[in-house]
Amino acid sequence: MKWLWLALAIVLGALVGAALLSDPGYVLVRVGEGVFESTIAAAVLAVVLLLLTIYSLSFLLRRLLQSLGLLGRWRAARRQDKQTGSWRRSVVAFAAADWYGAAKALEGAAVDDDRRLEAILVRAWHMQQSGDDGALAKLLEQTAHDHAQLLPQLKLSLARWQLQSAAPAQALDLIGDLSPSTERAGLYAWACIELGRWQALASHWTEVDKYNVLKAEVFRQQMATLRAGKAMADAYAGQQSGDIDWQLGFKSLPKQWRADANTLELLAGFLVAENCEAQARQLLQHALGKKWQVTLVRRFGLLRKTKPLGGAIEQAQRWLKERSDDPEVQLALARLLRADTRPEEARRHLLAAAKTLRSGARQGDEIQELTEQVLKELGQLALLAESQY
């Protein structure tokens, strides 16, 4: 193609030259007080010679700079400045939750091999947050083809994000074929817990122990979930007569975790999900007998689907005798009474809880949340009363 343009330029130059020879014309150039007169052909020739001179000087200058290494260093510094600027814009956009802007800032940047993974992860995060499953699948395929060594880390990162987004089945599919590692073992266990696959979790736990998942900093936030999941898997394995043995799961916990409210609340939730609310109630009652924790008291009051509720109500009443000014116990007892179709008694305890909260004896955000819960229960009782008329 370039030879075609060169041939056309030669033909055009010949035609223009012939036209100038038959009618050379002239130009006047005024510089200060001086005036220069020249033919058009001479003026064009002078301009061409000037451009050739400038090109030749610039070519010689580039050669000189290249021989000294200055031009290469300048280009490298310029490329580095551009790349650093793109990375900075990407990080700033990422921190501002602008996933599209972060991914866009990296498109025009020259990504070195040692930063390839970060660039891929930024793009993957943008696609994950925007729900673009098609683009995410293409990114996985492209990474597998062009940068196969980065594919495991990409899959592990995507699996963690999907678990955080309540998509455990997709996470499990991603990491199922990966080589064993600490992160893979922890994510697989986490996915089994979210899916309620207790038998699979029990079989997988040897890998969790082998790779010291419970000591890994990367799973510190999921520690209570993993501990409770292990206890549930043990309880599930020891079930008798169709009932899950919550005591076996509780005893399998390390001693310091048997008094952890978050772990026990999660374990109670797992039992409820398996339609074992009575066992969850027994677990909470046992734990509260060892150590009083308001988180477990509130959870106890929410276990009201399995009838009869007489035993649970009697237990809450015994707690109330010991802690007559505790609004958490009043709330838990009121919830159980409402579920047992005893609305007047429930209202009396809710009003007592509200009176305690209004006295200002307690302060803090937890008290505000508790007040909202009490008012919400009073509203439920009002709706129940209206529906009876």
Protein Blocks (a to p, Z undefined) as FASTA:
>chain_A
ZZmmmmmmmmmmmmmmmmmmmmnopadddehjbccdddfklmmmmmmmmmmmmmmmmmmm
mmmmmmnommmmmmmmmmmmmmmmmmmmmmmmmmnopaklmmmmmmmpccdfklmmmmmm
mmmmmmmmnopaklmmmmmmmmmmmmmmlmmmmmmmmmmmmmmnopaklmmmmmmmpccd
fklmmmmmmmmmmnopaklmmmmmmmmmmnommlpfklmmmmmmmmmmmmmmmmmmmgge
hiacfklmmmmpcfklmmgmklmmmmmmmmmmnopaklmmmmmmmmmmmpccfklmmmmm
mmmmbccfklmmmmmmmmmmmmmmlmklmmmmmmmmmmnopaklmmmmmmmmmmmmmnop
agcjklmmmmmmmmmmmmmmmmmmmmmZZ
